[in-house]
Amino acid sequence: MKKTECPKCNKANCIKDGFMRGKQRKKRKKCNYKHTVKHRSGTATPEIKRHALHLYLEGLGFRSIGRLLNFSNV
């Protein structure tokens, strides 16, 4: 699973820092930069949806499909 990267310094050690407008906020301890996690919901192309459906019909679970396609399993 890929960790959330800081957009300012491009490092991966971010911690949760509350919510803003219903979206999870993250903070990098070293640079003290706060940012909102980008959700990829609604950005799936028809090809990705078709591939996910094919993997599901082959017997893979939602979490496995999400990991393989680098996409949220929700």
All heavy atoms as a GROMACS GRO file, in nm:
protein
  600
    1MET      N    1   0.084  -0.117   0.000
    1MET     CA    2   0.000   0.000   0.000
    1MET      C    3   0.089   0.124   0.000
    1MET      O    4   0.181   0.137   0.078
    1MET     CB    5  -0.090  -0.002   0.123
    1MET     CG    6  -0.179   0.121   0.134
    1MET     SD    7  -0.281   0.111   0.281
    1MET     CE    8  -0.437   0.104   0.205
    2LYS      N    9   0.062   0.214  -0.090
    2LYS     CA   10   0.140   0.335  -0.100
    2LYS      C   11   0.096   0.436   0.005
    2LYS      O   12  -0.021   0.462   0.021
    2LYS     CB   13   0.124   0.394  -0.239
    2LYS     CG   14   0.212   0.512  -0.265
    2LYS     CD   15   0.192   0.562  -0.406
    2LYS     CE   16   0.277   0.685  -0.426
    2LYS     NZ   17   0.254   0.746  -0.556
    3LYS      N   18   0.192   0.493   0.076
    3LYS     CA   19   0.158   0.592   0.178
    3LYS      C   20   0.138   0.728   0.112
    3LYS      O   21   0.189   0.755   0.005
    3LYS     CB   22   0.269   0.600   0.282
    3LYS     CG   23   0.280   0.474   0.363
    3LYS     CD   24   0.373   0.494   0.479
    3LYS     CE   25   0.375   0.368   0.562
    3LYS     NZ   26   0.418   0.392   0.695
    4THR      N   27   0.066   0.813   0.183
    4THR     CA   28   0.040   0.947   0.134
    4THR      C   29   0.169   1.028   0.136
    4THR      O   30   0.239   1.032   0.235
    4THR     CB   31  -0.065   1.018   0.221
    4THR    OG1   32  -0.179   0.935   0.230
    4THR    CG2   33  -0.104   1.150   0.163
    5GLU      N   34   0.201   1.092   0.023
    5GLU     CA   35   0.321   1.172   0.014
    5GLU      C   36   0.288   1.320   0.034
    5GLU      O   37   0.183   1.367  -0.006
    5GLU     CB   38   0.389   1.154  -0.121
    5GLU     CG   39   0.452   1.020  -0.139
    5GLU     CD   40   0.526   1.007  -0.269
    5GLU    OE1   41   0.524   1.102  -0.349
    5GLU    OE2   42   0.586   0.902  -0.291
    6CYS      N   43   0.380   1.391   0.095
    6CYS     CA   44   0.366   1.535   0.115
    6CYS      C   45   0.389   1.604  -0.020
    6CYS      O   46   0.490   1.582  -0.085
    6CYS     CB   47   0.469   1.583   0.217
    6CYS     SG   48   0.472   1.761   0.239
    7PRO      N   49   0.296   1.690  -0.063
    7PRO     CA   50   0.315   1.759  -0.190
    7PRO      C   51   0.430   1.860  -0.188
    7PRO      O   52   0.484   1.896  -0.291
    7PRO     CB   53   0.182   1.833  -0.214
    7PRO     CG   54   0.090   1.791  -0.108
    7PRO     CD   55   0.165   1.716  -0.004
    8LYS      N   56   0.468   1.905  -0.070
    8LYS     CA   57   0.573   2.006  -0.058
    8LYS      C   58   0.712   1.945  -0.069
    8LYS      O   59   0.796   1.993  -0.146
    8LYS     CB   60   0.559   2.080   0.075
    8LYS     CG   61   0.655   2.194   0.093
    8LYS     CD   62   0.629   2.266   0.224
    8LYS     CE   63   0.726   2.380   0.246
    8LYS     NZ   64   0.707   2.443   0.376
    9CYS      N   65   0.738   1.839   0.008
    9CYS     CA   66   0.873   1.782   0.010
    9CYS      C   67   0.880   1.642  -0.051
    9CYS      O   68   0.988   1.582  -0.055
    9CYS     CB   69   0.926   1.781   0.153
    9CYS     SG   70   0.829   1.681   0.266
   10ASN      N   71   0.767   1.586  -0.095
   10ASN     CA   72   0.762   1.454  -0.160
   10ASN      C   73   0.814   1.340  -0.074
   10ASN      O   74   0.873   1.245  -0.123
   10ASN     CB   75   0.834   1.455  -0.295
   10ASN     CG   76   0.766   1.544  -0.395
   10ASN    OD1   77   0.644   1.550  -0.400
   10ASN    ND2   78   0.845   1.614  -0.473
   11LYS      N   79   0.793   1.349   0.057
   11LYS     CA   80   0.828   1.241   0.149
   11LYS      C   81   0.700   1.172   0.194
   11LYS      O   82   0.592   1.228   0.190
   11LYS     CB   83   0.904   1.295   0.270
   11LYS     CG   84   1.031   1.367   0.236
   11LYS     CD   85   1.136   1.273   0.184
   11LYS     CE   86   1.264   1.349   0.153
   11LYS     NZ   87   1.366   1.269   0.099
   12ALA      N   88   0.712   1.047   0.242
   12ALA     CA   89   0.594   0.965   0.267
   12ALA      C   90   0.550   0.958   0.413
   12ALA      O   91   0.452   0.893   0.440
   12ALA     CB   92   0.618   0.824   0.216
   13ASN      N   93   0.617   1.020   0.505
   13ASN     CA   94   0.580   1.006   0.645
   13ASN      C   95   0.480   1.112   0.689
   13ASN      O   96   0.515   1.209   0.754
   13ASN     CB   97   0.704   1.012   0.734
   13ASN     CG   98   0.796   0.896   0.709
   13ASN    OD1   99   0.752   0.790   0.668
   13ASN    ND2  100   0.923   0.913   0.732
   14CYS      N  101   0.354   1.094   0.652
   14CYS     CA  102   0.247   1.187   0.688
   14CYS      C  103   0.157   1.122   0.793
   14CYS      O  104   0.136   1.001   0.791
   14CYS     CB  105   0.165   1.226   0.567
   14CYS     SG  106   0.257   1.318   0.445
   15ILE      N  107   0.104   1.204   0.883
   15ILE     CA  108   0.013   1.155   0.986
   15ILE      C  109  -0.123   1.220   0.968
   15ILE      O  110  -0.135   1.325   0.905
   15ILE     CB  111   0.068   1.183   1.128
   15ILE    CG1  112   0.087   1.333   1.150
   15ILE    CG2  113   0.196   1.108   1.153
   15ILE    CD1  114   0.116   1.370   1.293
   16LYS      N  115  -0.226   1.157   1.023
   16LYS     CA  116  -0.361   1.212   1.015
   16LYS      C  117  -0.370   1.339   1.097
   16LYS      O  118  -0.311   1.349   1.205
   16LYS     CB  119  -0.463   1.111   1.065
   16LYS     CG  120  -0.478   0.991   0.975
   16LYS     CD  121  -0.583   0.898   1.029
   16LYS     CE  122  -0.597   0.776   0.940
   16LYS     NZ  123  -0.700   0.685   0.989
   17ASP      N  124  -0.445   1.437   1.046
   17ASP     CA  125  -0.456   1.566   1.114
   17ASP      C  126  -0.599   1.620   1.104
   17ASP      O  127  -0.619   1.738   1.075
   17ASP     CB  128  -0.356   1.665   1.054
   17ASP     CG  129  -0.341   1.790   1.139
   17ASP    OD1  130  -0.329   1.777   1.261
   17ASP    OD2  131  -0.342   1.900   1.081
   18GLY      N  132  -0.697   1.535   1.125
   18GLY     CA  133  -0.836   1.580   1.127
   18GLY      C  134  -0.902   1.577   0.990
   18GLY      O  135  -0.852   1.520   0.894
   19PHE      N  136  -1.018   1.643   0.983
   19PHE     CA  137  -1.096   1.648   0.860
   19PHE      C  138  -1.124   1.792   0.822
   19PHE      O  139  -1.134   1.880   0.908
   19PHE     CB  140  -1.230   1.576   0.878
   19PHE     CG  141  -1.217   1.426   0.882
   19PHE    CD1  142  -1.194   1.361   1.002
   19PHE    CD2  143  -1.227   1.352   0.767
   19PHE    CE1  144  -1.183   1.224   1.007
   19PHE    CE2  145  -1.214   1.214   0.770
   19PHE     CZ  146  -1.193   1.150   0.891
   20MET      N  147  -1.139   1.817   0.692
   20MET     CA  148  -1.178   1.948   0.642
   20MET      C  149  -1.277   1.925   0.529
   20MET      O  150  -1.243   1.860   0.430
   20MET     CB  151  -1.058   2.027   0.594
   20MET     CG  152  -1.092   2.163   0.543
   20MET     SD  153  -0.942   2.246   0.495
   20MET     CE  154  -0.992   2.413   0.520
   21ARG      N  155  -1.399   1.976   0.547
   21ARG     CA  156  -1.506   1.959   0.448
   21ARG      C  157  -1.528   1.812   0.413
   21ARG      O  158  -1.547   1.775   0.298
   21ARG     CB  159  -1.476   2.039   0.323
   21ARG     CG  160  -1.472   2.187   0.346
   21ARG     CD  161  -1.455   2.264   0.218
   21ARG     NE  162  -1.436   2.403   0.250
   21ARG     CZ  163  -1.353   2.482   0.187
   21ARG    NH1  164  -1.282   2.437   0.086
   21ARG    NH2  165  -1.342   2.607   0.222
   22GLY      N  166  -1.518   1.727   0.514
   22GLY     CA  167  -1.545   1.585   0.496
   22GLY      C  168  -1.430   1.504   0.439
   22GLY      O  169  -1.444   1.385   0.415
   23LYS      N  170  -1.315   1.566   0.414
   23LYS     CA  171  -1.200   1.494   0.358
   23LYS      C  172  -1.088   1.488   0.461
   23LYS      O  173  -1.067   1.580   0.538
   23LYS     CB  174  -1.150   1.563   0.231
   23LYS     CG  175  -1.250   1.555   0.118
   23LYS     CD  176  -1.193   1.612  -0.008
   23LYS     CE  177  -1.295   1.602  -0.120
   23LYS     NZ  178  -1.244   1.656  -0.244
   24GLN      N  179  -1.017   1.378   0.461
   24GLN     CA  180  -0.908   1.355   0.555
   24GLN      C  181  -0.793   1.451   0.530
   24GLN      O  182  -0.750   1.470   0.416
   24GLN     CB  183  -0.856   1.212   0.542
   24GLN     CG  184  -0.741   1.177   0.635
   24GLN     CD  185  -0.784   1.165   0.778
   24GLN    OE1  186  -0.871   1.086   0.810
   24GLN    NE2  187  -0.723   1.242   0.865
   25ARG      N  188  -0.743   1.515   0.637
   25ARG     CA  189  -0.627   1.602   0.629
   25ARG      C  190  -0.506   1.523   0.678
   25ARG      O  191  -0.516   1.439   0.766
   25ARG     CB  192  -0.644   1.726   0.717
   25ARG     CG  193  -0.756   1.816   0.677
   25ARG     CD  194  -0.720   1.910   0.569
   25ARG     NE  195  -0.621   2.006   0.619
   25ARG     CZ  196  -0.556   2.091   0.540
   25ARG    NH1  197  -0.578   2.092   0.412
   25ARG    NH2  198  -0.469   2.175   0.591
   26LYS      N  199  -0.390   1.552   0.621
   26LYS     CA  200  -0.264   1.489   0.661
   26LYS      C  201  -0.163   1.598   0.692
   26LYS      O  202  -0.173   1.711   0.643
   26LYS     CB  203  -0.210   1.400   0.549
   26LYS     CG  204  -0.298   1.282   0.514
   26LYS     CD  205  -0.276   1.169   0.608
   26LYS     CE  206  -0.355   1.048   0.563
   26LYS     NZ  207  -0.305   0.927   0.618
   27LYS      N  208  -0.062   1.563   0.774
   27LYS     CA  209   0.043   1.657   0.809
   27LYS      C  210   0.176   1.583   0.811
   27LYS      O  211   0.185   1.472   0.862
   27LYS     CB  212   0.015   1.718   0.945
   27LYS     CG  213   0.120   1.818   0.990
   27LYS     CD  214   0.082   1.886   1.119
   27LYS     CE  215   0.142   1.813   1.235
   27LYS     NZ  216   0.127   1.883   1.363
   28ARG      N  217   0.276   1.646   0.755
   28ARG     CA  218   0.412   1.590   0.761
   28ARG      C  219   0.481   1.654   0.880
   28ARG      O  220   0.488   1.775   0.891
   28ARG     CB  221   0.486   1.622   0.632
   28ARG     CG  222   0.632   1.587   0.640
   28ARG     CD  223   0.677   1.500   0.528
   28ARG     NE  224   0.821   1.498   0.521
   28ARG     CZ  225   0.897   1.408   0.584
   28ARG    NH1  226   0.841   1.314   0.654
   28ARG    NH2  227   1.027   1.413   0.574
   29LYS      N  228   0.530   1.570   0.969
   29LYS     CA  229   0.590   1.619   1.093
   29LYS      C  230   0.715   1.703   1.069
   29LYS      O  231   0.734   1.807   1.131
   29LYS     CB  232   0.625   1.504   1.186
   29LYS     CG  233   0.507   1.451   1.263
   29LYS     CD  234   0.554   1.352   1.367
   29LYS     CE  235   0.441   1.319   1.462
   29LYS     NZ  236   0.488   1.230   1.568
   30LYS      N  237   0.802   1.660   0.978
   30LYS     CA  238   0.930   1.729   0.959
   30LYS      C  239   0.912   1.869   0.900
   30LYS      O  240   0.970   1.964   0.948
   30LYS     CB  241   1.021   1.646   0.869
   30LYS     CG  242   1.056   1.513   0.929
   30LYS     CD  243   1.200   1.502   0.955
   30LYS     CE  244   1.224   1.366   1.017
   30LYS     NZ  245   1.359   1.340   1.045
   31CYS      N  246   0.832   1.882   0.792
   31CYS     CA  247   0.817   2.013   0.728
   31CYS      C  248   0.693   2.087   0.779
   31CYS      O  249   0.672   2.202   0.743
   31CYS     CB  250   0.812   2.000   0.577
   31CYS     SG  251   0.666   1.919   0.511
   32ASN      N  252   0.610   2.021   0.861
   32ASN     CA  253   0.491   2.080   0.923
   32ASN      C  254   0.389   2.130   0.821
   32ASN      O  255   0.314   2.222   0.846
   32ASN     CB  256   0.531   2.193   1.018
   32ASN     CG  257   0.446   2.192   1.143
   32ASN    OD1  258   0.370   2.099   1.167
   32ASN    ND2  259   0.457   2.295   1.222
   33TYR      N  260   0.387   2.068   0.702
   33TYR     CA  261   0.296   2.108   0.595
   33TYR      C  262   0.168   2.025   0.604
   33TYR      O  263   0.173   1.903   0.614
   33TYR     CB  264   0.362   2.088   0.459
   33TYR     CG  265   0.279   2.134   0.342
   33TYR    CD1  266   0.265   2.268   0.314
   33TYR    CD2  267   0.215   2.042   0.260
   33TYR    CE1  268   0.189   2.311   0.208
   33TYR    CE2  269   0.139   2.083   0.153
   33TYR     CZ  270   0.127   2.218   0.127
   33TYR     OH  271   0.050   2.260   0.022
   34LYS      N  272   0.053   2.091   0.601
   34LYS     CA  273  -0.076   2.022   0.605
   34LYS      C  274  -0.137   2.020   0.466
   34LYS      O  275  -0.129   2.118   0.392
   34LYS     CB  276  -0.171   2.094   0.701
   34LYS     CG  277  -0.126   2.090   0.845
   34LYS     CD  278  -0.225   2.160   0.933
   34LYS     CE  279  -0.176   2.161   1.077
   34LYS     NZ  280  -0.269   2.225   1.168
   35HIS      N  281  -0.198   1.906   0.431
   35HIS     CA  282  -0.262   1.894   0.300
   35HIS      C  283  -0.380   1.798   0.308
   35HIS      O  284  -0.394   1.722   0.403
   35HIS     CB  285  -0.162   1.847   0.194
   35HIS     CG  286  -0.103   1.712   0.222
   35HIS    ND1  287  -0.001   1.693   0.312
   35HIS    CD2  288  -0.134   1.590   0.174
   35HIS    CE1  289   0.029   1.565   0.317
   35HIS    NE2  290  -0.050   1.500   0.234
   36THR      N  291  -0.466   1.807   0.210
   36THR     CA  292  -0.584   1.721   0.202
   36THR      C  293  -0.553   1.605   0.109
   36THR      O  294  -0.494   1.624   0.002
   36THR     CB  295  -0.705   1.799   0.148
   36THR    OG1  296  -0.725   1.913   0.231
   36THR    CG2  297  -0.831   1.715   0.148
   37VAL      N  298  -0.594   1.486   0.150
   37VAL     CA  299  -0.573   1.368   0.068
   37VAL      C  300  -0.664   1.374  -0.053
   37VAL      O  301  -0.783   1.400  -0.041
   37VAL     CB  302  -0.600   1.240   0.151
   37VAL    CG1  303  -0.585   1.116   0.065
   37VAL    CG2  304  -0.509   1.234   0.271
   38LYS      N  305  -0.608   1.351  -0.170
   38LYS     CA  306  -0.688   1.352  -0.292
   38LYS      C  307  -0.756   1.218  -0.308
   38LYS      O  308  -0.692   1.113  -0.302
   38LYS     CB  309  -0.600   1.380  -0.414
   38LYS     CG  310  -0.540   1.518  -0.414
   38LYS     CD  311  -0.456   1.538  -0.537
   38LYS     CE  312  -0.396   1.676  -0.536
   38LYS     NZ  313  -0.312   1.700  -0.652
   39HIS      N  314  -0.885   1.221  -0.325
   39HIS     CA  315  -0.962   1.099  -0.348
   39HIS      C  316  -0.977   1.077  -0.497
   39HIS      O  317  -1.005   1.171  -0.570
   39HIS     CB  318  -1.099   1.107  -0.282
   39HIS     CG  319  -1.091   1.114  -0.133
   39HIS    ND1  320  -1.065   1.004  -0.055
   39HIS    CD2  321  -1.102   1.218  -0.048
   39HIS    CE1  322  -1.062   1.041   0.072
   39HIS    NE2  323  -1.084   1.171   0.080
   40ARG      N  324  -0.963   0.954  -0.541
   40ARG     CA  325  -0.970   0.924  -0.682
   40ARG      C  326  -1.109   0.881  -0.724
   40ARG      O  327  -1.128   0.833  -0.834
   40ARG     CB  328  -0.870   0.815  -0.715
   40ARG     CG  329  -0.727   0.861  -0.696
   40ARG     CD  330  -0.629   0.759  -0.739
   40ARG     NE  331  -0.646   0.731  -0.880
   40ARG     CZ  332  -0.576   0.643  -0.947
   40ARG    NH1  333  -0.483   0.575  -0.887
   40ARG    NH2  334  -0.598   0.621  -1.075
   41SER      N  335  -1.209   0.897  -0.638
   41SER     CA  336  -1.344   0.855  -0.671
   41SER      C  337  -1.395   0.932  -0.792
   41SER      O  338  -1.380   1.052  -0.802
   41SER     CB  339  -1.438   0.880  -0.554
   41SER     OG  340  -1.395   0.808  -0.442
   42GLY      N  341  -1.457   0.860  -0.882
   42GLY     CA  342  -1.516   0.924  -0.998
   42GLY      C  343  -1.419   0.947  -1.112
   42GLY      O  344  -1.457   0.999  -1.215
   43THR      N  345  -1.293   0.909  -1.098
   43THR     CA  346  -1.196   0.932  -1.204
   43THR      C  347  -1.162   0.804  -1.278
   43THR      O  348  -1.069   0.804  -1.359
   43THR     CB  349  -1.067   0.995  -1.148
   43THR    OG1  350  -1.011   0.907  -1.052
   43THR    CG2  351  -1.093   1.130  -1.085
   44ALA      N  352  -1.234   0.698  -1.252
   44ALA     CA  353  -1.205   0.570  -1.318
   44ALA      C  354  -1.252   0.576  -1.463
   44ALA      O  355  -1.365   0.612  -1.493
   44ALA     CB  356  -1.274   0.455  -1.246
   45THR      N  357  -1.162   0.542  -1.552
   45THR     CA  358  -1.198   0.536  -1.694
   45THR      C  359  -1.277   0.408  -1.718
   45THR      O  360  -1.271   0.313  -1.637
   45THR     CB  361  -1.071   0.536  -1.781
   45THR    OG1  362  -0.996   0.418  -1.752
   45THR    CG2  363  -0.987   0.659  -1.757
   46PRO      N  364  -1.350   0.401  -1.828
   46PRO     CA  365  -1.423   0.277  -1.858
   46PRO      C  366  -1.332   0.155  -1.868
   46PRO      O  367  -1.371   0.044  -1.833
   46PRO     CB  368  -1.489   0.307  -1.993
   46PRO     CG  369  -1.506   0.455  -1.994
   46PRO     CD  370  -1.385   0.509  -1.921
   47GLU      N  371  -1.206   0.176  -1.912
   47GLU     CA  372  -1.112   0.064  -1.920
   47GLU      C  373  -1.078   0.009  -1.782
   47GLU      O  374  -1.073  -0.112  -1.763
   47GLU     CB  375  -0.982   0.109  -1.988
   47GLU     CG  376  -0.997   0.142  -2.134
   47GLU     CD  377  -0.867   0.195  -2.192
   47GLU    OE1  378  -0.764   0.193  -2.122
   47GLU    OE2  379  -0.870   0.237  -2.308
   48ILE      N  380  -1.056   0.099  -1.685
   48ILE     CA  381  -1.025   0.056  -1.548
   48ILE      C  382  -1.144  -0.016  -1.488
   48ILE      O  383  -1.130  -0.121  -1.424
   48ILE     CB  384  -0.983   0.175  -1.461
   48ILE    CG1  385  -0.848   0.230  -1.507
   48ILE    CG2  386  -0.973   0.134  -1.314
   48ILE    CD1  387  -0.803   0.355  -1.435
   49LYS      N  388  -1.264   0.036  -1.511
   49LYS     CA  389  -1.385  -0.029  -1.458
   49LYS      C  390  -1.402  -0.168  -1.518
   49LYS      O  391  -1.434  -0.263  -1.448
   49LYS     CB  392  -1.507   0.057  -1.488
   49LYS     CG  393  -1.514   0.185  -1.407
   49LYS     CD  394  -1.637   0.264  -1.443
   49LYS     CE  395  -1.643   0.395  -1.367
   49LYS     NZ  396  -1.761   0.473  -1.401
   50ARG      N  397  -1.378  -0.179  -1.647
   50ARG     CA  398  -1.391  -0.308  -1.715
   50ARG      C  399  -1.288  -0.407  -1.663
   50ARG      O  400  -1.319  -0.524  -1.638
   50ARG     CB  401  -1.375  -0.287  -1.866
   50ARG     CG  402  -1.422  -0.404  -1.948
   50ARG     CD  403  -1.418  -0.376  -2.100
   50ARG     NE  404  -1.480  -0.249  -2.135
   50ARG     CZ  405  -1.414  -0.147  -2.192
   50ARG    NH1  406  -1.286  -0.157  -2.220
   50ARG    NH2  407  -1.476  -0.035  -2.222
   51HIS      N  408  -1.166  -0.358  -1.642
   51HIS     CA  409  -1.060  -0.445  -1.590
   51HIS      C  410  -1.092  -0.491  -1.448
   51HIS      O  411  -1.073  -0.607  -1.412
   51HIS     CB  412  -0.927  -0.371  -1.594
   51HIS     CG  413  -0.809  -0.458  -1.570
   51HIS    ND1  414  -0.690  -0.409  -1.527
   51HIS    CD2  415  -0.790  -0.591  -1.581
   51HIS    CE1  416  -0.604  -0.508  -1.511
   51HIS    NE2  417  -0.662  -0.620  -1.544
   52ALA      N  418  -1.143  -0.398  -1.364
   52ALA     CA  419  -1.181  -0.433  -1.227
   52ALA      C  420  -1.293  -0.536  -1.226
   52ALA      O  421  -1.290  -0.631  -1.148
   52ALA     CB  422  -1.223  -0.308  -1.151
   53LEU      N  423  -1.390  -0.519  -1.313
   53LEU     CA  424  -1.501  -0.615  -1.321
   53LEU      C  425  -1.450  -0.752  -1.365
   53LEU      O  426  -1.490  -0.854  -1.310
   53LEU     CB  427  -1.608  -0.564  -1.418
   53LEU     CG  428  -1.728  -0.656  -1.437
   53LEU    CD1  429  -1.802  -0.676  -1.306
   53LEU    CD2  430  -1.821  -0.601  -1.543
   54HIS      N  431  -1.359  -0.753  -1.461
   54HIS     CA  432  -1.302  -0.879  -1.507
   54HIS      C  433  -1.228  -0.950  -1.393
   54HIS      O  434  -1.243  -1.072  -1.374
   54HIS     CB  435  -1.208  -0.855  -1.625
   54HIS     CG  436  -1.141  -0.978  -1.676
   54HIS    ND1  437  -1.208  -1.075  -1.746
   54HIS    CD2  438  -1.013  -1.021  -1.665
   54HIS    CE1  439  -1.125  -1.173  -1.775
   54HIS    NE2  440  -1.005  -1.141  -1.727
   55LEU      N  441  -1.148  -0.875  -1.317
   55LEU     CA  442  -1.076  -0.934  -1.204
   55LEU      C  443  -1.172  -0.986  -1.098
   55LEU      O  444  -1.149  -1.092  -1.040
   55LEU     CB  445  -0.980  -0.831  -1.143
   55LEU     CG  446  -0.861  -0.790  -1.229
   55LEU    CD1  447  -0.786  -0.674  -1.164
   55LEU    CD2  448  -0.769  -0.908  -1.251
   56TYR      N  449  -1.282  -0.913  -1.074
   56TYR     CA  450  -1.381  -0.956  -0.976
   56TYR      C  451  -1.447  -1.087  -1.021
   56TYR      O  452  -1.466  -1.179  -0.941
   56TYR     CB  453  -1.486  -0.848  -0.956
   56TYR     CG  454  -1.594  -0.887  -0.858
   56TYR    CD1  455  -1.568  -0.892  -0.722
   56TYR    CD2  456  -1.720  -0.921  -0.902
   56TYR    CE1  457  -1.665  -0.929  -0.632
   56TYR    CE2  458  -1.819  -0.958  -0.813
   56TYR     CZ  459  -1.792  -0.961  -0.678
   56TYR     OH  460  -1.888  -0.999  -0.589
   57LEU      N  461  -1.479  -1.096  -1.149
   57LEU     CA  462  -1.542  -1.217  -1.200
   57LEU      C  463  -1.446  -1.336  -1.201
   57LEU      O  464  -1.489  -1.451  -1.200
   57LEU     CB  465  -1.597  -1.193  -1.341
   57LEU     CG  466  -1.714  -1.095  -1.348
   57LEU    CD1  467  -1.752  -1.068  -1.493
   57LEU    CD2  468  -1.834  -1.146  -1.270
   58GLU      N  469  -1.316  -1.308  -1.201
   58GLU     CA  470  -1.215  -1.413  -1.191
   58GLU      C  471  -1.197  -1.462  -1.048
   58GLU      O  472  -1.127  -1.559  -1.024
   58GLU     CB  473  -1.081  -1.364  -1.246
   58GLU     CG  474  -1.080  -1.347  -1.396
   58GLU     CD  475  -1.089  -1.480  -1.469
   58GLU    OE1  476  -1.030  -1.578  -1.424
   58GLU    OE2  477  -1.158  -1.484  -1.572
   59GLY      N  478  -1.256  -1.391  -0.951
   59GLY     CA  479  -1.252  -1.438  -0.813
   59GLY      C  480  -1.170  -1.354  -0.717
   59GLY      O  481  -1.156  -1.390  -0.600
   60LEU      N  482  -1.112  -1.244  -0.763
   60LEU     CA  483  -1.035  -1.158  -0.673
   60LEU      C  484  -1.128  -1.076  -0.586
   60LEU      O  485  -1.238  -1.041  -0.627
   60LEU     CB  486  -0.944  -1.064  -0.753
   60LEU     CG  487  -0.801  -1.113  -0.776
   60LEU    CD1  488  -0.800  -1.232  -0.867
   60LEU    CD2  489  -0.717  -1.002  -0.830
   61GLY      N  490  -1.082  -1.042  -0.466
   61GLY     CA  491  -1.160  -0.960  -0.374
   61GLY      C  492  -1.140  -0.811  -0.404
   61GLY      O  493  -1.052  -0.771  -0.480
   62PHE      N  494  -1.223  -0.729  -0.342
   62PHE     CA  495  -1.217  -0.585  -0.365
   62PHE      C  496  -1.083  -0.524  -0.324
   62PHE      O  497  -1.028  -0.439  -0.394
   62PHE     CB  498  -1.330  -0.514  -0.290
   62PHE     CG  499  -1.466  -0.541  -0.346
   62PHE    CD1  500  -1.563  -0.601  -0.270
   62PHE    CD2  501  -1.496  -0.507  -0.477
   62PHE    CE1  502  -1.688  -0.626  -0.322
   62PHE    CE2  503  -1.620  -0.531  -0.530
   62PHE     CZ  504  -1.718  -0.591  -0.453
   63ARG      N  505  -1.028  -0.568  -0.211
   63ARG     CA  506  -0.900  -0.513  -0.166
   63ARG      C  507  -0.787  -0.551  -0.261
   63ARG      O  508  -0.700  -0.470  -0.291
   63ARG     CB  509  -0.867  -0.559  -0.025
   63ARG     CG  510  -0.952  -0.491   0.079
   63ARG     CD  511  -0.907  -0.531   0.217
   63ARG     NE  512  -0.988  -0.460   0.315
   63ARG     CZ  513  -0.956  -0.447   0.440
   63ARG    NH1  514  -0.845  -0.500   0.486
   63ARG    NH2  515  -1.033  -0.380   0.523
   64SER      N  516  -0.788  -0.674  -0.307
   64SER     CA  517  -0.685  -0.719  -0.402
   64SER      C  518  -0.693  -0.640  -0.532
   64SER      O  519  -0.590  -0.599  -0.586
   64SER     CB  520  -0.702  -0.867  -0.433
   64SER     OG  521  -0.691  -0.944  -0.317
   65ILE      N  522  -0.813  -0.618  -0.580
   65ILE     CA  523  -0.831  -0.542  -0.703
   65ILE      C  524  -0.782  -0.398  -0.684
   65ILE      O  525  -0.714  -0.342  -0.769
   65ILE     CB  526  -0.978  -0.544  -0.747
   65ILE    CG1  527  -1.018  -0.686  -0.787
   65ILE    CG2  528  -1.002  -0.447  -0.863
   65ILE    CD1  529  -1.166  -0.704  -0.808
   66GLY      N  530  -0.814  -0.339  -0.570
   66GLY     CA  531  -0.769  -0.204  -0.541
   66GLY      C  532  -0.618  -0.193  -0.538
   66GLY      O  533  -0.560  -0.097  -0.588
   67ARG      N  534  -0.552  -0.292  -0.477
   67ARG     CA  535  -0.406  -0.292  -0.473
   67ARG      C  536  -0.346  -0.308  -0.612
   67ARG      O  537  -0.250  -0.239  -0.648
   67ARG     CB  538  -0.355  -0.402  -0.382
   67ARG     CG  539  -0.360  -0.368  -0.235
   67ARG     CD  540  -0.281  -0.468  -0.152
   67ARG     NE  541  -0.334  -0.603  -0.163
   67ARG     CZ  542  -0.424  -0.656  -0.077
   67ARG    NH1  543  -0.467  -0.584   0.024
   67ARG    NH2  544  -0.467  -0.778  -0.093
   68LEU      N  545  -0.402  -0.397  -0.692
   68LEU     CA  546  -0.348  -0.422  -0.826
   68LEU      C  547  -0.364  -0.301  -0.918
   68LEU      O  548  -0.275  -0.268  -0.996
   68LEU     CB  549  -0.418  -0.543  -0.890
   68LEU     CG  550  -0.378  -0.679  -0.835
   68LEU    CD1  551  -0.467  -0.786  -0.894
   68LEU    CD2  552  -0.233  -0.707  -0.866
   69LEU      N  553  -0.480  -0.234  -0.909
   69LEU     CA  554  -0.506  -0.122  -0.998
   69LEU      C  555  -0.466   0.012  -0.938
   69LEU      O  556  -0.485   0.115  -1.001
   69LEU     CB  557  -0.657  -0.119  -1.033
   69LEU     CG  558  -0.710  -0.240  -1.107
   69LEU    CD1  559  -0.858  -0.225  -1.134
   69LEU    CD2  560  -0.634  -0.262  -1.236
   70ASN      N  561  -0.409   0.009  -0.815
   70ASN     CA  562  -0.370   0.132  -0.745
   70ASN      C  563  -0.487   0.228  -0.737
   70ASN      O  564  -0.479   0.345  -0.776
   70ASN     CB  565  -0.249   0.196  -0.813
   70ASN     CG  566  -0.182   0.298  -0.725
   70ASN    OD1  567  -0.199   0.294  -0.603
   70ASN    ND2  568  -0.108   0.388  -0.784
   71PHE      N  569  -0.599   0.176  -0.686
   71PHE     CA  570  -0.724   0.250  -0.680
   71PHE      C  571  -0.793   0.219  -0.548
   71PHE      O  572  -0.772   0.113  -0.491
   71PHE     CB  573  -0.814   0.206  -0.797
   71PHE     CG  574  -0.905   0.312  -0.847
   71PHE    CD1  575  -0.859   0.409  -0.933
   71PHE    CD2  576  -1.036   0.315  -0.807
   71PHE    CE1  577  -0.944   0.507  -0.980
   71PHE    CE2  578  -1.120   0.412  -0.853
   71PHE     CZ  579  -1.075   0.508  -0.940
   72SER      N  580  -0.874   0.310  -0.501
   72SER     CA  581  -0.945   0.289  -0.375
   72SER      C  582  -1.036   0.168  -0.386
   72SER      O  583  -1.108   0.152  -0.485
   72SER     CB  584  -1.026   0.413  -0.339
   72SER     OG  585  -1.108   0.388  -0.228
   73ASN      N  586  -1.039   0.084  -0.283
   73ASN     CA  587  -1.125  -0.033  -0.287
   73ASN      C  588  -1.268  -0.002  -0.244
   73ASN      O  589  -1.354  -0.087  -0.245
   73ASN     CB  590  -1.069  -0.147  -0.201
   73ASN     CG  591  -1.062  -0.111  -0.055
   73ASN    OD1  592  -1.089   0.002  -0.015
   73ASN    ND2  593  -1.027  -0.206   0.027
   74VAL      N  594  -1.295   0.121  -0.204
   74VAL     CA  595  -1.429   0.161  -0.163
   74VAL      C  596  -1.508   0.193  -0.286
   74VAL      O  597  -1.617   0.164  -0.309
   74VAL     CB  598  -1.425   0.283  -0.069
   74VAL    CG1  599  -1.564   0.318  -0.024
   74VAL    CG2  600  -1.336   0.256   0.049
   0.00000   0.00000   0.00000
